Amino acid sequence: FAYKTIELKADSATQAIALGWRHTTNSIGNIYLTLRGLFTGQVSYKELQGPIGIVKVAYHSTGVGLASFLLFLGLISVNLAVINFLPIPVLDGGHMVFLGWEAVTRRPPNERIVAAATYCGLVFVLGLMLLVIFLDIFVPKS
């Protein structure tokens, strides 16, 4: 199945900024929908891609053209921003949760709890990294 593509072209810098903003917000929404689909089982974890899959897609996008490659780089940047802000303790989103806790209770969370949560977050992120590398190497993509 070929994807239906629509070429959008801005006539001015302000239109280009508006198109970029709309594309970015749509991408953020799609990332959250994908994460929700992963947790509800609507999206298979086998569809995830790691560094090897990302390089393959980047290589393919360069063959399509510069605009496609730049859109891909933007999508990677937005994806990293969204993932980084998830409430996983080792990531920035986890730090925001602890800062929010401190703002509400007016005292910092227990250091042992912060350390334990950070180690759990680290194990989760490393496990996810190993999973996507395994999927890149051993599970063929359709």
Phi and psi in radians as a Rosetta constraint file:
Dihedral C 1 N 2 CA 2 C 2 CIRCULARHARMONIC -1.467 0.35
Dihedral N 2 CA 2 C 2 N 3 CIRCULARHARMONIC 2.466 0.35
Dihedral C 2 N 3 CA 3 C 3 CIRCULARHARMONIC -1.329 0.35
Dihedral N 3 CA 3 C 3 N 4 CIRCULARHARMONIC 2.453 0.35
Dihedral C 3 N 4 CA 4 C 4 CIRCULARHARMONIC -1.398 0.35
Dihedral N 4 CA 4 C 4 N 5 CIRCULARHARMONIC 2.172 0.35
Dihedral C 4 N 5 CA 5 C 5 CIRCULARHARMONIC -2.006 0.35
Dihedral N 5 CA 5 C 5 N 6 CIRCULARHARMONIC 2.520 0.35
Dihedral C 5 N 6 CA 6 C 6 CIRCULARHARMONIC -2.170 0.35
Dihedral N 6 CA 6 C 6 N 7 CIRCULARHARMONIC 2.207 0.35
Dihedral C 6 N 7 CA 7 C 7 CIRCULARHARMONIC -1.575 0.35
Dihedral N 7 CA 7 C 7 N 8 CIRCULARHARMONIC 2.151 0.35
Dihedral C 7 N 8 CA 8 C 8 CIRCULARHARMONIC -1.898 0.35
Dihedral N 8 CA 8 C 8 N 9 CIRCULARHARMONIC 2.314 0.35
Dihedral C 8 N 9 CA 9 C 9 CIRCULARHARMONIC -2.279 0.35
Dihedral N 9 CA 9 C 9 N 10 CIRCULARHARMONIC 2.254 0.35
Dihedral C 9 N 10 CA 10 C 10 CIRCULARHARMONIC -1.548 0.35
Dihedral N 10 CA 10 C 10 N 11 CIRCULARHARMONIC 2.507 0.35
Dihedral C 10 N 11 CA 11 C 11 CIRCULARHARMONIC -1.618 0.35
Dihedral N 11 CA 11 C 11 N 12 CIRCULARHARMONIC -0.227 0.35
Dihedral C 11 N 12 CA 12 C 12 CIRCULARHARMONIC -2.562 0.35
Dihedral N 12 CA 12 C 12 N 13 CIRCULARHARMONIC 2.983 0.35
Dihedral C 12 N 13 CA 13 C 13 CIRCULARHARMONIC -1.140 0.35
Dihedral N 13 CA 13 C 13 N 14 CIRCULARHARMONIC -0.670 0.35
Dihedral C 13 N 14 CA 14 C 14 CIRCULARHARMONIC -1.171 0.35
Dihedral N 14 CA 14 C 14 N 15 CIRCULARHARMONIC -0.637 0.35
Dihedral C 14 N 15 CA 15 C 15 CIRCULARHARMONIC -1.162 0.35
Dihedral N 15 CA 15 C 15 N 16 CIRCULARHARMONIC -0.664 0.35
Dihedral C 15 N 16 CA 16 C 16 CIRCULARHARMONIC -1.119 0.35
Dihedral N 16 CA 16 C 16 N 17 CIRCULARHARMONIC -0.713 0.35
Dihedral C 16 N 17 CA 17 C 17 CIRCULARHARMONIC -1.136 0.35
Dihedral N 17 CA 17 C 17 N 18 CIRCULARHARMONIC -0.731 0.35
Dihedral C 17 N 18 CA 18 C 18 CIRCULARHARMONIC -1.119 0.35
Dihedral N 18 CA 18 C 18 N 19 CIRCULARHARMONIC -0.732 0.35
Dihedral C 18 N 19 CA 19 C 19 CIRCULARHARMONIC -1.099 0.35
Dihedral N 19 CA 19 C 19 N 20 CIRCULARHARMONIC -0.750 0.35
Dihedral C 19 N 20 CA 20 C 20 CIRCULARHARMONIC -1.107 0.35
Dihedral N 20 CA 20 C 20 N 21 CIRCULARHARMONIC -0.726 0.35
Dihedral C 20 N 21 CA 21 C 21 CIRCULARHARMONIC -1.088 0.35
Dihedral N 21 CA 21 C 21 N 22 CIRCULARHARMONIC -0.814 0.35
Dihedral C 21 N 22 CA 22 C 22 CIRCULARHARMONIC -1.102 0.35
Dihedral N 22 CA 22 C 22 N 23 CIRCULARHARMONIC -0.722 0.35
Dihedral C 22 N 23 CA 23 C 23 CIRCULARHARMONIC -1.126 0.35
Dihedral N 23 CA 23 C 23 N 24 CIRCULARHARMONIC -0.713 0.35
Dihedral C 23 N 24 CA 24 C 24 CIRCULARHARMONIC -1.127 0.35
Dihedral N 24 CA 24 C 24 N 25 CIRCULARHARMONIC -0.811 0.35
Dihedral C 24 N 25 CA 25 C 25 CIRCULARHARMONIC -1.153 0.35
Dihedral N 25 CA 25 C 25 N 26 CIRCULARHARMONIC -0.641 0.35
Dihedral C 25 N 26 CA 26 C 26 CIRCULARHARMONIC -1.125 0.35
Dihedral N 26 CA 26 C 26 N 27 CIRCULARHARMONIC -0.688 0.35
Dihedral C 26 N 27 CA 27 C 27 CIRCULARHARMONIC -1.125 0.35
Dihedral N 27 CA 27 C 27 N 28 CIRCULARHARMONIC -0.723 0.35
Dihedral C 27 N 28 CA 28 C 28 CIRCULARHARMONIC -1.077 0.35
Dihedral N 28 CA 28 C 28 N 29 CIRCULARHARMONIC -0.774 0.35
Dihedral C 28 N 29 CA 29 C 29 CIRCULARHARMONIC -1.065 0.35
Dihedral N 29 CA 29 C 29 N 30 CIRCULARHARMONIC -0.729 0.35
Dihedral C 29 N 30 CA 30 C 30 CIRCULARHARMONIC -1.144 0.35
Dihedral N 30 CA 30 C 30 N 31 CIRCULARHARMONIC -0.628 0.35
Dihedral C 30 N 31 CA 31 C 31 CIRCULARHARMONIC -1.134 0.35
Dihedral N 31 CA 31 C 31 N 32 CIRCULARHARMONIC -0.787 0.35
Dihedral C 31 N 32 CA 32 C 32 CIRCULARHARMONIC -1.138 0.35
Dihedral N 32 CA 32 C 32 N 33 CIRCULARHARMONIC -0.652 0.35
Dihedral C 32 N 33 CA 33 C 33 CIRCULARHARMONIC -1.128 0.35
Dihedral N 33 CA 33 C 33 N 34 CIRCULARHARMONIC -0.665 0.35
Dihedral C 33 N 34 CA 34 C 34 CIRCULARHARMONIC -1.151 0.35
Dihedral N 34 CA 34 C 34 N 35 CIRCULARHARMONIC -0.759 0.35
Dihedral C 34 N 35 CA 35 C 35 CIRCULARHARMONIC -1.067 0.35
Dihedral N 35 CA 35 C 35 N 36 CIRCULARHARMONIC -0.749 0.35
Dihedral C 35 N 36 CA 36 C 36 CIRCULARHARMONIC -1.091 0.35
Dihedral N 36 CA 36 C 36 N 37 CIRCULARHARMONIC -0.725 0.35
Dihedral C 36 N 37 CA 37 C 37 CIRCULARHARMONIC -1.094 0.35
Dihedral N 37 CA 37 C 37 N 38 CIRCULARHARMONIC -0.615 0.35
Dihedral C 37 N 38 CA 38 C 38 CIRCULARHARMONIC -1.124 0.35
Dihedral N 38 CA 38 C 38 N 39 CIRCULARHARMONIC -0.722 0.35
Dihedral C 38 N 39 CA 39 C 39 CIRCULARHARMONIC -1.328 0.35
Dihedral N 39 CA 39 C 39 N 40 CIRCULARHARMONIC -0.501 0.35
Dihedral C 39 N 40 CA 40 C 40 CIRCULARHARMONIC -1.570 0.35
Dihedral N 40 CA 40 C 40 N 41 CIRCULARHARMONIC -0.166 0.35
Dihedral C 40 N 41 CA 41 C 41 CIRCULARHARMONIC 1.551 0.35
Dihedral N 41 CA 41 C 41 N 42 CIRCULARHARMONIC 0.058 0.35
Dihedral C 41 N 42 CA 42 C 42 CIRCULARHARMONIC -1.293 0.35
Dihedral N 42 CA 42 C 42 N 43 CIRCULARHARMONIC -0.426 0.35
Dihedral C 42 N 43 CA 43 C 43 CIRCULARHARMONIC -2.073 0.35
Dihedral N 43 CA 43 C 43 N 44 CIRCULARHARMONIC 2.278 0.35
Dihedral C 43 N 44 CA 44 C 44 CIRCULARHARMONIC -1.357 0.35
Dihedral N 44 CA 44 C 44 N 45 CIRCULARHARMONIC 2.454 0.35
Dihedral C 44 N 45 CA 45 C 45 CIRCULARHARMONIC -1.110 0.35
Dihedral N 45 CA 45 C 45 N 46 CIRCULARHARMONIC -0.327 0.35
Dihedral C 45 N 46 CA 46 C 46 CIRCULARHARMONIC -1.197 0.35
Dihedral N 46 CA 46 C 46 N 47 CIRCULARHARMONIC -0.244 0.35
Dihedral C 46 N 47 CA 47 C 47 CIRCULARHARMONIC -1.452 0.35
Dihedral N 47 CA 47 C 47 N 48 CIRCULARHARMONIC -0.149 0.35
Dihedral C 47 N 48 CA 48 C 48 CIRCULARHARMONIC -1.184 0.35
Dihedral N 48 CA 48 C 48 N 49 CIRCULARHARMONIC 2.637 0.35
Dihedral C 48 N 49 CA 49 C 49 CIRCULARHARMONIC -2.248 0.35
Dihedral N 49 CA 49 C 49 N 50 CIRCULARHARMONIC 2.512 0.35
Dihedral C 49 N 50 CA 50 C 50 CIRCULARHARMONIC -1.831 0.35
Dihedral N 50 CA 50 C 50 N 51 CIRCULARHARMONIC -2.738 0.35
Dihedral C 50 N 51 CA 51 C 51 CIRCULARHARMONIC -1.072 0.35
Dihedral N 51 CA 51 C 51 N 52 CIRCULARHARMONIC -0.625 0.35
Dihedral C 51 N 52 CA 52 C 52 CIRCULARHARMONIC -1.197 0.35
Dihedral N 52 CA 52 C 52 N 53 CIRCULARHARMONIC -0.765 0.35
Dihedral C 52 N 53 CA 53 C 53 CIRCULARHARMONIC -1.127 0.35
Dihedral N 53 CA 53 C 53 N 54 CIRCULARHARMONIC -0.664 0.35
Dihedral C 53 N 54 CA 54 C 54 CIRCULARHARMONIC -1.114 0.35
Dihedral N 54 CA 54 C 54 N 55 CIRCULARHARMONIC -0.723 0.35
Dihedral C 54 N 55 CA 55 C 55 CIRCULARHARMONIC -1.113 0.35
Dihedral N 55 CA 55 C 55 N 56 CIRCULARHARMONIC -0.704 0.35
Dihedral C 55 N 56 CA 56 C 56 CIRCULARHARMONIC -1.084 0.35
Dihedral N 56 CA 56 C 56 N 57 CIRCULARHARMONIC -0.784 0.35
Dihedral C 56 N 57 CA 57 C 57 CIRCULARHARMONIC -1.170 0.35
Dihedral N 57 CA 57 C 57 N 58 CIRCULARHARMONIC -0.679 0.35
Dihedral C 57 N 58 CA 58 C 58 CIRCULARHARMONIC -1.090 0.35
Dihedral N 58 CA 58 C 58 N 59 CIRCULARHARMONIC -0.743 0.35
Dihedral C 58 N 59 CA 59 C 59 CIRCULARHARMONIC -1.096 0.35
Dihedral N 59 CA 59 C 59 N 60 CIRCULARHARMONIC -0.754 0.35
Dihedral C 59 N 60 CA 60 C 60 CIRCULARHARMONIC -1.111 0.35
Dihedral N 60 CA 60 C 60 N 61 CIRCULARHARMONIC -0.717 0.35
Dihedral C 60 N 61 CA 61 C 61 CIRCULARHARMONIC -1.178 0.35
Dihedral N 61 CA 61 C 61 N 62 CIRCULARHARMONIC -0.508 0.35
Dihedral C 61 N 62 CA 62 C 62 CIRCULARHARMONIC -1.198 0.35
Dihedral N 62 CA 62 C 62 N 63 CIRCULARHARMONIC -0.546 0.35
Dihedral C 62 N 63 CA 63 C 63 CIRCULARHARMONIC -1.219 0.35
Dihedral N 63 CA 63 C 63 N 64 CIRCULARHARMONIC -0.448 0.35
Dihedral C 63 N 64 CA 64 C 64 CIRCULARHARMONIC -1.352 0.35
Dihedral N 64 CA 64 C 64 N 65 CIRCULARHARMONIC -0.672 0.35
Dihedral C 64 N 65 CA 65 C 65 CIRCULARHARMONIC 2.676 0.35
Dihedral N 65 CA 65 C 65 N 66 CIRCULARHARMONIC 2.943 0.35
Dihedral C 65 N 66 CA 66 C 66 CIRCULARHARMONIC -1.113 0.35
Dihedral N 66 CA 66 C 66 N 67 CIRCULARHARMONIC -0.736 0.35
Dihedral C 66 N 67 CA 67 C 67 CIRCULARHARMONIC -1.063 0.35
Dihedral N 67 CA 67 C 67 N 68 CIRCULARHARMONIC -0.737 0.35
Dihedral C 67 N 68 CA 68 C 68 CIRCULARHARMONIC -1.103 0.35
Dihedral N 68 CA 68 C 68 N 69 CIRCULARHARMONIC -0.743 0.35
Dihedral C 68 N 69 CA 69 C 69 CIRCULARHARMONIC -1.135 0.35
Dihedral N 69 CA 69 C 69 N 70 CIRCULARHARMONIC -0.733 0.35
Dihedral C 69 N 70 CA 70 C 70 CIRCULARHARMONIC -1.154 0.35
Dihedral N 70 CA 70 C 70 N 71 CIRCULARHARMONIC -0.667 0.35
Dihedral C 70 N 71 CA 71 C 71 CIRCULARHARMONIC -1.093 0.35
Dihedral N 71 CA 71 C 71 N 72 CIRCULARHARMONIC -0.706 0.35
Dihedral C 71 N 72 CA 72 C 72 CIRCULARHARMONIC -1.102 0.35
Dihedral N 72 CA 72 C 72 N 73 CIRCULARHARMONIC -0.779 0.35
Dihedral C 72 N 73 CA 73 C 73 CIRCULARHARMONIC -1.079 0.35
Dihedral N 73 CA 73 C 73 N 74 CIRCULARHARMONIC -0.689 0.35
Dihedral C 73 N 74 CA 74 C 74 CIRCULARHARMONIC -1.111 0.35
Dihedral N 74 CA 74 C 74 N 75 CIRCULARHARMONIC -0.726 0.35
Dihedral C 74 N 75 CA 75 C 75 CIRCULARHARMONIC -1.100 0.35
Dihedral N 75 CA 75 C 75 N 76 CIRCULARHARMONIC -0.715 0.35
Dihedral C 75 N 76 CA 76 C 76 CIRCULARHARMONIC -1.077 0.35
Dihedral N 76 CA 76 C 76 N 77 CIRCULARHARMONIC -0.754 0.35
Dihedral C 76 N 77 CA 77 C 77 CIRCULARHARMONIC -1.113 0.35
Dihedral N 77 CA 77 C 77 N 78 CIRCULARHARMONIC -0.779 0.35
Dihedral C 77 N 78 CA 78 C 78 CIRCULARHARMONIC -1.121 0.35
Dihedral N 78 CA 78 C 78 N 79 CIRCULARHARMONIC -0.734 0.35
Dihedral C 78 N 79 CA 79 C 79 CIRCULARHARMONIC -1.046 0.35
Dihedral N 79 CA 79 C 79 N 80 CIRCULARHARMONIC -0.790 0.35
Dihedral C 79 N 80 CA 80 C 80 CIRCULARHARMONIC -1.110 0.35
Dihedral N 80 CA 80 C 80 N 81 CIRCULARHARMONIC -0.663 0.35
Dihedral C 80 N 81 CA 81 C 81 CIRCULARHARMONIC -1.124 0.35
Dihedral N 81 CA 81 C 81 N 82 CIRCULARHARMONIC -0.781 0.35
Dihedral C 81 N 82 CA 82 C 82 CIRCULARHARMONIC -1.124 0.35
Dihedral N 82 CA 82 C 82 N 83 CIRCULARHARMONIC -0.835 0.35
Dihedral C 82 N 83 CA 83 C 83 CIRCULARHARMONIC -1.088 0.35
Dihedral N 83 CA 83 C 83 N 84 CIRCULARHARMONIC -0.716 0.35
Dihedral C 83 N 84 CA 84 C 84 CIRCULARHARMONIC -1.111 0.35
Dihedral N 84 CA 84 C 84 N 85 CIRCULARHARMONIC -0.476 0.35
Dihedral C 84 N 85 CA 85 C 85 CIRCULARHARMONIC -1.620 0.35
Dihedral N 85 CA 85 C 85 N 86 CIRCULARHARMONIC 0.078 0.35
Dihedral C 85 N 86 CA 86 C 86 CIRCULARHARMONIC -1.165 0.35
Dihedral N 86 CA 86 C 86 N 87 CIRCULARHARMONIC 2.611 0.35
Dihedral C 86 N 87 CA 87 C 87 CIRCULARHARMONIC -1.346 0.35
Dihedral N 87 CA 87 C 87 N 88 CIRCULARHARMONIC 0.959 0.35
Dihedral C 87 N 88 CA 88 C 88 CIRCULARHARMONIC -1.760 0.35
Dihedral N 88 CA 88 C 88 N 89 CIRCULARHARMONIC 2.144 0.35
Dihedral C 88 N 89 CA 89 C 89 CIRCULARHARMONIC -0.892 0.35
Dihedral N 89 CA 89 C 89 N 90 CIRCULARHARMONIC -0.593 0.35
Dihedral C 89 N 90 CA 90 C 90 CIRCULARHARMONIC -1.368 0.35
Dihedral N 90 CA 90 C 90 N 91 CIRCULARHARMONIC -0.254 0.35
Dihedral C 90 N 91 CA 91 C 91 CIRCULARHARMONIC -1.689 0.35
Dihedral N 91 CA 91 C 91 N 92 CIRCULARHARMONIC 3.016 0.35
Dihedral C 91 N 92 CA 92 C 92 CIRCULARHARMONIC -1.067 0.35
Dihedral N 92 CA 92 C 92 N 93 CIRCULARHARMONIC -0.625 0.35
Dihedral C 92 N 93 CA 93 C 93 CIRCULARHARMONIC -1.060 0.35
Dihedral N 93 CA 93 C 93 N 94 CIRCULARHARMONIC -0.647 0.35
Dihedral C 93 N 94 CA 94 C 94 CIRCULARHARMONIC -1.154 0.35
Dihedral N 94 CA 94 C 94 N 95 CIRCULARHARMONIC -0.697 0.35
Dihedral C 94 N 95 CA 95 C 95 CIRCULARHARMONIC -1.096 0.35
Dihedral N 95 CA 95 C 95 N 96 CIRCULARHARMONIC -0.653 0.35
Dihedral C 95 N 96 CA 96 C 96 CIRCULARHARMONIC -1.121 0.35
Dihedral N 96 CA 96 C 96 N 97 CIRCULARHARMONIC -0.642 0.35
Dihedral C 96 N 97 CA 97 C 97 CIRCULARHARMONIC -1.084 0.35
Dihedral N 97 CA 97 C 97 N 98 CIRCULARHARMONIC -0.790 0.35
Dihedral C 97 N 98 CA 98 C 98 CIRCULARHARMONIC -1.148 0.35
Dihedral N 98 CA 98 C 98 N 99 CIRCULARHARMONIC -0.657 0.35
Dihedral C 98 N 99 CA 99 C 99 CIRCULARHARMONIC -1.165 0.35
Dihedral N 99 CA 99 C 99 N 100 CIRCULARHARMONIC -0.662 0.35
Dihedral C 99 N 100 CA 100 C 100 CIRCULARHARMONIC -1.109 0.35
Dihedral N 100 CA 100 C 100 N 101 CIRCULARHARMONIC -0.722 0.35
Dihedral C 100 N 101 CA 101 C 101 CIRCULARHARMONIC -1.030 0.35
Dihedral N 101 CA 101 C 101 N 102 CIRCULARHARMONIC -0.782 0.35
Dihedral C 101 N 102 CA 102 C 102 CIRCULARHARMONIC -1.149 0.35
Dihedral N 102 CA 102 C 102 N 103 CIRCULARHARMONIC -0.631 0.35
Dihedral C 102 N 103 CA 103 C 103 CIRCULARHARMONIC -1.176 0.35
Dihedral N 103 CA 103 C 103 N 104 CIRCULARHARMONIC -0.644 0.35
Dihedral C 103 N 104 CA 104 C 104 CIRCULARHARMONIC -1.339 0.35
Dihedral N 104 CA 104 C 104 N 105 CIRCULARHARMONIC -0.786 0.35
Dihedral C 104 N 105 CA 105 C 105 CIRCULARHARMONIC -1.560 0.35
Dihedral N 105 CA 105 C 105 N 106 CIRCULARHARMONIC -0.192 0.35
Dihedral C 105 N 106 CA 106 C 106 CIRCULARHARMONIC 1.130 0.35
Dihedral N 106 CA 106 C 106 N 107 CIRCULARHARMONIC 0.345 0.35
Dihedral C 106 N 107 CA 107 C 107 CIRCULARHARMONIC -2.636 0.35
Dihedral N 107 CA 107 C 107 N 108 CIRCULARHARMONIC 2.614 0.35
Dihedral C 107 N 108 CA 108 C 108 CIRCULARHARMONIC -1.199 0.35
Dihedral N 108 CA 108 C 108 N 109 CIRCULARHARMONIC 2.655 0.35
Dihedral C 108 N 109 CA 109 C 109 CIRCULARHARMONIC -1.165 0.35
Dihedral N 109 CA 109 C 109 N 110 CIRCULARHARMONIC 2.774 0.35
Dihedral C 109 N 110 CA 110 C 110 CIRCULARHARMONIC -0.992 0.35
Dihedral N 110 CA 110 C 110 N 111 CIRCULARHARMONIC 2.300 0.35
Dihedral C 110 N 111 CA 111 C 111 CIRCULARHARMONIC -1.060 0.35
Dihedral N 111 CA 111 C 111 N 112 CIRCULARHARMONIC -0.615 0.35
Dihedral C 111 N 112 CA 112 C 112 CIRCULARHARMONIC -1.160 0.35
Dihedral N 112 CA 112 C 112 N 113 CIRCULARHARMONIC -0.661 0.35
Dihedral C 112 N 113 CA 113 C 113 CIRCULARHARMONIC -1.178 0.35
Dihedral N 113 CA 113 C 113 N 114 CIRCULARHARMONIC -0.760 0.35
Dihedral C 113 N 114 CA 114 C 114 CIRCULARHARMONIC -1.068 0.35
Dihedral N 114 CA 114 C 114 N 115 CIRCULARHARMONIC -0.783 0.35
Dihedral C 114 N 115 CA 115 C 115 CIRCULARHARMONIC -1.126 0.35
Dihedral N 115 CA 115 C 115 N 116 CIRCULARHARMONIC -0.786 0.35
Dihedral C 115 N 116 CA 116 C 116 CIRCULARHARMONIC -1.111 0.35
Dihedral N 116 CA 116 C 116 N 117 CIRCULARHARMONIC -0.755 0.35
Dihedral C 116 N 117 CA 117 C 117 CIRCULARHARMONIC -1.129 0.35
Dihedral N 117 CA 117 C 117 N 118 CIRCULARHARMONIC -0.676 0.35
Dihedral C 117 N 118 CA 118 C 118 CIRCULARHARMONIC -1.138 0.35
Dihedral N 118 CA 118 C 118 N 119 CIRCULARHARMONIC -0.737 0.35
Dihedral C 118 N 119 CA 119 C 119 CIRCULARHARMONIC -1.119 0.35
Dihedral N 119 CA 119 C 119 N 120 CIRCULARHARMONIC -0.714 0.35
Dihedral C 119 N 120 CA 120 C 120 CIRCULARHARMONIC -1.096 0.35
Dihedral N 120 CA 120 C 120 N 121 CIRCULARHARMONIC -0.739 0.35
Dihedral C 120 N 121 CA 121 C 121 CIRCULARHARMONIC -1.098 0.35
Dihedral N 121 CA 121 C 121 N 122 CIRCULARHARMONIC -0.692 0.35
Dihedral C 121 N 122 CA 122 C 122 CIRCULARHARMONIC -1.127 0.35
Dihedral N 122 CA 122 C 122 N 123 CIRCULARHARMONIC -0.766 0.35
Dihedral C 122 N 123 CA 123 C 123 CIRCULARHARMONIC -1.084 0.35
Dihedral N 123 CA 123 C 123 N 124 CIRCULARHARMONIC -0.722 0.35
Dihedral C 123 N 124 CA 124 C 124 CIRCULARHARMONIC -1.087 0.35
Dihedral N 124 CA 124 C 124 N 125 CIRCULARHARMONIC -0.835 0.35
Dihedral C 124 N 125 CA 125 C 125 CIRCULARHARMONIC -1.144 0.35
Dihedral N 125 CA 125 C 125 N 126 CIRCULARHARMONIC -0.744 0.35
Dihedral C 125 N 126 CA 126 C 126 CIRCULARHARMONIC -1.147 0.35
Dihedral N 126 CA 126 C 126 N 127 CIRCULARHARMONIC -0.692 0.35
Dihedral C 126 N 127 CA 127 C 127 CIRCULARHARMONIC -1.097 0.35
Dihedral N 127 CA 127 C 127 N 128 CIRCULARHARMONIC -0.724 0.35
Dihedral C 127 N 128 CA 128 C 128 CIRCULARHARMONIC -1.117 0.35
Dihedral N 128 CA 128 C 128 N 129 CIRCULARHARMONIC -0.698 0.35
Dihedral C 128 N 129 CA 129 C 129 CIRCULARHARMONIC -1.085 0.35
Dihedral N 129 CA 129 C 129 N 130 CIRCULARHARMONIC -0.786 0.35
Dihedral C 129 N 130 CA 130 C 130 CIRCULARHARMONIC -1.121 0.35
Dihedral N 130 CA 130 C 130 N 131 CIRCULARHARMONIC -0.666 0.35
Dihedral C 130 N 131 CA 131 C 131 CIRCULARHARMONIC -1.077 0.35
Dihedral N 131 CA 131 C 131 N 132 CIRCULARHARMONIC -0.841 0.35
Dihedral C 131 N 132 CA 132 C 132 CIRCULARHARMONIC -1.217 0.35
Dihedral N 132 CA 132 C 132 N 133 CIRCULARHARMONIC -0.560 0.35
Dihedral C 132 N 133 CA 133 C 133 CIRCULARHARMONIC -1.185 0.35
Dihedral N 133 CA 133 C 133 N 134 CIRCULARHARMONIC -0.735 0.35
Dihedral C 133 N 134 CA 134 C 134 CIRCULARHARMONIC -1.030 0.35
Dihedral N 134 CA 134 C 134 N 135 CIRCULARHARMONIC -0.805 0.35
Dihedral C 134 N 135 CA 135 C 135 CIRCULARHARMONIC -1.096 0.35
Dihedral N 135 CA 135 C 135 N 136 CIRCULARHARMONIC -0.678 0.35
Dihedral C 135 N 136 CA 136 C 136 CIRCULARHARMONIC -1.063 0.35
Dihedral N 136 CA 136 C 136 N 137 CIRCULARHARMONIC -0.677 0.35
Dihedral C 136 N 137 CA 137 C 137 CIRCULARHARMONIC -1.493 0.35
Dihedral N 137 CA 137 C 137 N 138 CIRCULARHARMONIC -0.764 0.35
Dihedral C 137 N 138 CA 138 C 138 CIRCULARHARMONIC -1.892 0.35
Dihedral N 138 CA 138 C 138 N 139 CIRCULARHARMONIC -0.250 0.35
Dihedral C 138 N 139 CA 139 C 139 CIRCULARHARMONIC -1.953 0.35
Dihedral N 139 CA 139 C 139 N 140 CIRCULARHARMONIC 1.990 0.35
Dihedral C 139 N 140 CA 140 C 140 CIRCULARHARMONIC -1.190 0.35
Dihedral N 140 CA 140 C 140 N 141 CIRCULARHARMONIC 2.463 0.35
Dihedral C 140 N 141 CA 141 C 141 CIRCULARHARMONIC -1.595 0.35
Dihedral N 141 CA 141 C 141 N 142 CIRCULARHARMONIC 2.522 0.35
